[in-house]
Amino acid sequence: MTTTSKVSTDCDYGKIGKQFSYLDIPHSGNESAWGLVRFPICVIKNGQGPTLLITGGSHGDEYEGPIALQKLAREIDANDIQGQIIILPALNSPAVRAATRVSPIDGVNMNRAFPGREDGSVSQILAHYVTNVILPSVDVVIDIHSGGKTLKFVPFACIHKLADPILQAKSRALLRAFDAPYCLELEEIDNRGMLDTTVEEAGKIFLATELGGGGSSTLETISIAERGIRRALCHLGLVKDKQESASLNASAYSLWETSSPGSYIHSNTDGLFEMLVELGQEVRLGEAIAQVHSISKIDTDPVVYRAKRDGIVIGRHHPGLIRQGDFLALIAGRETDEN
């Protein structure tokens, strides 16, 4: 596809084998007048099969994606696949370097920059390139996220509820194959500008994860990412693994949703944040799940926040301080329609 993008690369998407390269965007700043912003990329191609784009580091304080995808890029051999895998382990590499959610270069949240702008800021230019150069040849996208510095989640993989029943069924099959501890049909607060929405509007399969958080990673969360990606590769027919294939239909599976009213809870107050239940804990409508204490008025009772629905606590605010308007907790319920 012809594009006037400012992105340049020596990566050849039609070449058989494994390539490590960069997507380069010119950037003239105080520290480098004729500089480039470099986004690492690995492309692995062999034989006939689907094309999978896997991304991580869309937010720079989420580490499971960059770590798991770098390991995958180094370990997988082109002779072991049938199709193509495109790996962007640090979709927002300036943010990954700075350990920030948004890019320190332009202040843009990469997962709100799609479909991008060819004449925009660095993040918008990259989003435009991914949308117009990479995505047209892609069949499936997997985007690895975690909670970053401000959120914590039970480890889950997620898809969205889609109008197309065929695409919905394919998405659910991939979700089941990924086999995260929790499988979720996630209702976004605002899906505008997301990679998710761009992929789904193009009629392609999209799966994301939220694996822990708190601004770090763990052995468990990285292992979930690595194993899930390997199972996805097997499910899609990109790799053949008899042992993994045998386990794809054997795992326990239950589907959760956040589309019911009351799933998202936000704080109405500033103060010291205290969670009263654990992540993954079952709660009932009206049960106290958190409270916020005044910082300065020690004789004032804390403001108590209660569950607005039955379900499990799947996500929570992480820092010890909370502000009015901050996300406080996410409660998921069992999805009754799994067909």
C-alpha positions in Angstrom: 0.0 0.0 0.0 1.3 3.4 -1.0 1.7 5.8 1.9 3.3 9.2 2.5 4.3 8.3 6.0 7.4 9.8 7.5 8.2 6.3 8.9 11.2 4.6 7.3 12.5 1.1 7.7 14.8 -1.4 6.0 12.4 -4.1 7.0 10.9 -6.1 4.1 7.5 -7.5 5.0 7.6 -9.9 2.1 11.0 -11.5 2.9 11.2 -15.1 4.1 13.1 -15.5 7.4 13.6 -13.4 10.5 14.4 -9.7 10.5 15.3 -7.4 13.4 15.0 -3.7 12.5 13.4 -0.4 13.5 10.6 1.9 12.4 12.3 5.3 12.3 10.6 8.7 12.6 12.6 11.9 12.1 12.5 14.1 15.2 14.4 17.4 15.7 14.6 18.4 19.3 16.9 20.3 21.7 19.0 17.2 22.4 19.3 15.9 18.8 18.8 18.3 15.9 18.8 15.7 13.2 17.6 12.8 15.3 15.3 9.8 14.9 12.9 8.1 17.2 13.3 4.4 16.8 10.7 1.7 17.4 12.1 -1.9 17.4 10.4 -4.4 15.1 10.9 -8.1 14.4 9.3 -9.8 11.4 9.2 -13.5 11.0 7.9 -15.1 7.8 7.8 -18.6 6.3 5.4 -20.6 4.2 1.6 -20.0 3.9 -0.5 -19.1 6.9 -2.1 -16.2 8.8 -0.4 -12.9 9.7 -0.3 -12.0 13.3 0.7 -8.6 14.8 1.7 -8.7 18.4 2.3 -5.5 20.3 3.5 -4.5 23.7 4.7 -1.3 25.4 1.8 0.8 24.2 2.1 2.3 27.7 5.6 2.7 28.9 5.0 1.6 32.5 3.6 -1.9 31.5 6.4 -4.4 31.2 5.0 -7.9 30.5 4.6 -7.1 26.8 8.1 -5.7 26.1 9.7 -8.6 28.0 7.6 -11.5 26.7 7.7 -10.2 23.1 11.5 -9.7 23.1 12.0 -13.2 24.3 9.6 -14.5 21.7 11.4 -12.6 18.9 14.7 -14.1 19.9 13.6 -17.6 20.5 11.2 -18.4 17.6 12.7 -19.7 14.4 11.3 -18.9 11.0 11.4 -22.6 10.0 9.0 -23.3 12.8 6.2 -21.2 11.6 3.7 -21.2 8.7 2.7 -17.6 8.0 4.0 -14.3 9.4 4.5 -12.8 12.9 5.1 -9.1 13.2 6.3 -8.1 16.7 6.4 -4.5 18.0 7.5 -5.0 21.6 7.6 -1.3 22.4 4.9 0.4 20.5 5.6 3.5 22.4 9.3 3.2 22.9 9.9 6.7 24.2 7.4 6.0 27.0 9.0 2.6 27.7 12.4 4.4 28.1 10.9 7.0 30.4 8.7 4.5 32.3 5.6 6.7 31.7 2.1 5.9 30.4 2.2 8.5 27.7 5.1 9.6 25.4 7.5 12.1 26.9 8.0 13.5 23.4 4.5 14.5 22.5 2.4 13.7 25.6 0.3 11.3 23.6 -1.3 8.1 24.9 -0.5 5.6 22.1 -3.6 3.7 22.7 -5.7 6.8 22.0 -3.8 7.8 18.9 -5.3 5.5 16.3 -5.9 5.6 13.4 -3.2 8.2 13.6 -2.2 11.2 11.4 0.5 11.2 8.8 1.3 14.9 9.6 0.8 14.6 13.3 3.2 14.1 16.3 5.6 11.2 16.6 3.0 8.9 18.3 0.3 9.8 15.7 2.7 9.2 12.8 3.5 5.7 14.1 -0.2 5.0 14.7 -0.9 6.1 11.1 1.9 3.8 9.8 0.6 0.8 11.8 -3.0 1.5 10.5 -2.2 2.0 6.9 0.9 -0.1 6.2 0.9 -3.0 8.6 -2.7 -3.7 9.5 -4.0 -4.2 5.9 -2.1 -7.5 5.6 -2.7 -8.6 9.2 -5.4 -11.2 10.2 -5.1 -11.1 14.0 -3.7 -8.6 16.5 -2.7 -9.4 20.1 -1.9 -6.4 22.3 -0.2 -7.1 25.7 -1.1 -4.7 28.5 -0.9 -4.6 32.3 -2.1 -2.0 34.8 1.0 0.2 34.8 1.8 2.4 37.8 -1.8 3.4 38.7 -3.8 0.1 38.3 -3.7 -3.5 39.3 -5.6 -6.4 37.8 -6.1 -10.1 38.2 -4.4 -11.4 35.1 -6.9 -11.5 32.3 -7.2 -11.6 28.5 -10.1 -9.8 26.9 -12.1 -9.2 23.8 -15.1 -6.9 23.1 -18.7 -7.6 22.3 -19.0 -7.3 18.5 -21.9 -6.9 16.1 -20.5 -9.4 13.7 -21.3 -12.9 15.0 -18.6 -14.6 13.0 -15.9 -12.3 14.2 -17.3 -12.6 17.7 -17.0 -16.4 17.6 -13.4 -16.3 16.2 -12.5 -13.8 18.9 -14.0 -15.9 21.6 -12.1 -19.0 20.3 -8.8 -17.1 20.5 -9.6 -15.8 24.0 -10.2 -19.4 25.1 -7.0 -20.6 23.5 -4.9 -17.9 25.2 -6.1 -19.4 28.5 -5.4 -16.5 30.9 -6.5 -17.0 34.5 -9.6 -14.9 33.7 -11.3 -14.4 30.3 -13.3 -11.2 29.9 -15.6 -9.5 27.4 -14.5 -6.0 28.3 -16.7 -2.9 28.0 -14.4 0.1 27.5 -15.2 3.5 29.2 -14.2 5.1 25.9 -12.9 3.1 22.9 -12.2 6.1 20.6 -8.6 6.2 19.4 -7.7 2.7 20.5 -5.8 0.2 18.5 -8.6 -2.3 19.5 -11.3 -0.3 17.7 -9.2 0.3 14.6 -8.5 -3.4 14.3 -12.1 -4.5 14.9 -13.6 -1.9 12.6 -11.4 -3.4 9.9 -13.1 -6.8 10.5 -10.0 -8.4 12.1 -9.6 -10.5 15.3 -8.3 -8.5 18.3 -7.3 -9.8 21.8 -5.7 -7.8 24.6 -4.5 -8.6 28.1 -4.3 -6.9 31.5 -1.6 -8.8 33.4 -1.1 -7.4 36.9 0.2 -3.9 37.3 1.7 -1.6 39.9 4.5 -0.4 37.6 6.4 -3.7 37.6 6.1 -7.3 36.4 6.3 -10.7 38.1 7.4 -14.2 37.2 3.7 -15.2 37.1 2.5 -12.4 34.8 5.3 -12.7 32.3 4.8 -16.5 32.3 1.1 -16.0 31.6 2.0 -13.7 28.6 4.5 -16.1 27.2 2.3 -19.2 27.5 -0.8 -17.4 26.2 1.1 -16.2 23.1 2.4 -19.7 22.4 -1.1 -21.1 22.7 -2.4 -18.4 20.4 0.3 -19.2 17.8 -0.8 -22.9 18.0 -4.5 -22.1 17.8 -4.0 -19.9 14.7 -1.9 -22.6 13.0 1.2 -20.5 12.9 3.2 -23.1 14.8 2.6 -26.9 15.3 2.9 -28.2 18.9 1.2 -31.5 19.5 1.4 -31.1 23.3 0.0 -27.6 23.3 -2.7 -28.6 20.7 -3.8 -31.4 23.0 -4.2 -29.0 25.9 -6.1 -26.3 24.0 -9.5 -27.8 24.5 -8.8 -29.3 27.9 -8.4 -26.2 30.0 -11.1 -24.9 32.3 -12.9 -21.9 30.9 -15.4 -19.3 32.2 -16.3 -16.0 30.6 -16.8 -12.7 32.5 -18.2 -9.4 31.4 -18.2 -5.7 32.5 -21.1 -4.5 30.4 -23.6 -4.5 33.2 -24.3 -1.2 35.0 -22.2 -0.7 38.0 -19.1 -2.5 36.8 -16.9 0.6 36.9 -16.5 2.6 40.2 -14.8 5.9 40.4 -13.8 8.0 43.4 -15.8 11.1 44.4 -13.2 12.2 47.0 -9.5 12.9 47.4 -7.6 11.1 50.2 -5.9 8.0 51.4 -7.0 4.9 49.6 -7.8 1.7 51.5 -9.0 -1.4 49.7 -11.3 -3.6 51.8 -11.4 -6.7 49.6 -8.7 -8.5 47.6 -8.4 -8.7 43.8 -10.3 -11.8 42.6 -12.6 -11.8 45.6 -16.3 -12.3 45.1 -18.5 -9.4 46.2 -22.2 -8.8 46.5 -24.3 -5.7 45.6 -23.9 -3.2 48.4 -20.8 -4.7 50.0 -18.1 -2.3 51.2 -15.1 -2.7 48.9 -13.0 0.4 49.6 -12.8 3.6 51.6 -11.1 6.9 51.3 -9.7 8.7 54.4 -9.2 12.4 54.7 -5.6 13.5 54.8 -6.1 16.4 57.1 -9.3 15.8 59.1 -8.5 12.9 61.3 -11.8 13.2 63.1 -13.8 12.6 59.9 -15.1 9.1 59.0 -13.8 7.7 55.7 -16.0 7.7 52.6 -17.0 4.1 52.0 -17.5 2.8 48.4 -19.7 -0.2 47.9 -20.2 -2.7 45.1 -22.8 -1.7 42.6 -23.3 -5.3 41.3 -22.5 -8.9 42.2 -19.3 -10.3 40.8 -15.6 -10.4 41.4 -13.1 -7.5 41.8 -11.1 -7.7 38.7 -9.2 -4.4 38.9 -8.4 -1.7 41.4 -6.7 1.6 41.9 -3.1 1.0 43.0 -1.4 4.1 44.5 -2.0 4.9 48.2 -3.5 8.3 47.3 -6.6 8.7 45.2 -8.2 11.8 43.7 -11.8 12.7 42.8 -12.5 11.1 39.4 -9.8 8.4 39.7 -10.8 4.9 38.7 -11.4 3.0 42.0 -12.4 -0.6 41.1 -13.8 -2.8 38.3 -16.3 -5.6 39.1 -16.9 -8.3 36.5 -19.8 -10.7 36.4 -20.2 -14.1 34.7 -21.3 -13.9 31.1 -24.4 -15.9 30.7 -24.4 -16.0 26.8 -21.2 -17.9 25.8 -22.4 -19.1 22.4 
